Amino acid sequence: MSNFFERELGRVFGDGQVIRDPTYSGRACLGTLGKDLRVRAQFITSGYADHYDSLKITVLNRTDGPVDTLVLKLKDLLGMKPVPGNPYFPNGVAPHIWLDQGKPEWYAFQPTAADYDTIRQAAKQYLDVFRDRQQEHAQDGPKLVYICAPLRGDVEKNIEFARQKAQEVFQAGDIPVCPHLMFPPVADPKNPQQDQAAQEMGLRLVESCQQVNVYGPEWTEGMWAEIRHAMDLGIEVKTDQQTIGHSPPRRQVPRKGKGAR
């Protein structure tokens, strides 16, 4: 049964454009929306048992639970669907999935690509209210640019490297936000508790920026935490002034301990 629902949900959300990183379980599609928000979309019944005539979309906070819920009735989205040549449905059929002797299938019709797209767009319109803050970050004038660079190893050398990159951003007319120049004087990188607190504060700084610039030949786990956090928020991430994709490049370094920058 689950394979059918997974396939149908995949036709709506499988491209990852509406629900990011979709995974499937039973009648539900699970994925991320941005920052701490998650999404669950699932086929449900609204009247008759085993007649799945609606799509329920729930926005959840990763730690606090449900934020909001919307139920999209397929009939409202798609209307009555014609069943040519079937005298039992002269006015068409209300679209729904049913269980025929325990086997799920669309009742008397099969959705078209346009039907799946209609469902997708309705879900997108709802989720756009909650999704990443890319539009909020858009503004006139200088941008806040987060300097994402390694710190471990030769700390003094790496701080100077980050300072030079921050200077480049400043000279280009934007506002550099450089944790390397902010935290080491007040948070000892060799103190695990202080270092962890500094890294968490760095993620909060990322949230305030309009762009993240990534520097250095190797990207540490701490840097990847900043990159992924920015991407989840819809903040543009660049390296060598080229926008990078959502998946880690091959040059990701092996993990050397949780939170290592």
Steps between C-alpha positions, in 0.01 A plus 500: 500500500774743596671474161193640323465800732874565490490499122206740486655736754825481305318624189403810695804565717779285358689786332577655839381844392200522734620274782877488533673162534176299483482153653200270510340281763164335446252760379723792603774711343743656748753774436639837602376851439782710640676566829319293767185442296400158369209392281277193491259446209271199501187369334206482743132413501244769578182299506495146370741243635771397254409790267804726498356817358721765662863599544589614851806722533646565844780746576697399808770660707788261554477534879157652574277285280214604266488863389212495252291255293312522172271241344473518121194317367582349162151577368548870579833500317421280201120515474291207384704282268330364186493125443442461125295201395383416852120539529517478880676838523322736257611799709850371566650379826638680803875425494621269775710194571315195626583151614371235264528176695787652692680630192523882471424666167337810359127450474380487138761742365874571496634853570681673215828687527292819515304359795817423693629847425177658628543316830869599512426868444230505767743348749772745395273800542425394857856409596646818351352684799734306730803429287852635508562868539671573171261783417537644849873521443463698177578867559654804338850613586792303648441136585597327822748234385599221735865389478507121514859373531702243698628579847664177617867424447710813485245723675697825463561438130135412443379810684722715280370319191141570606587863575636542146182352351288727720704794372429394141126494575526844662692644205233359267244714682330237716502449877716207617381293794810311609476267804879451493542865602217493754521181705867396556569804724211402730453125440797264519489261198678241715225510763228259376213676675604849390576374150159332467324813624694712249404270214131513595522879517662492156192322363285778643718751317448306177125555538550878490705499179393525137793295370758250623845498337697177540880512493786255532618183324327272754154539648484375857198357676440831677501680166257247356265564792499868403455421130210264556337739746519780246355278227214393724420868548520576129809719544730508198827314551800579280856380462737670259195711413317200355172389657531143625234230494315343792709181500851499650779512238748215489758700686313465830752390762452200732349573837759573770264535789161657555487869426862530388560814295 
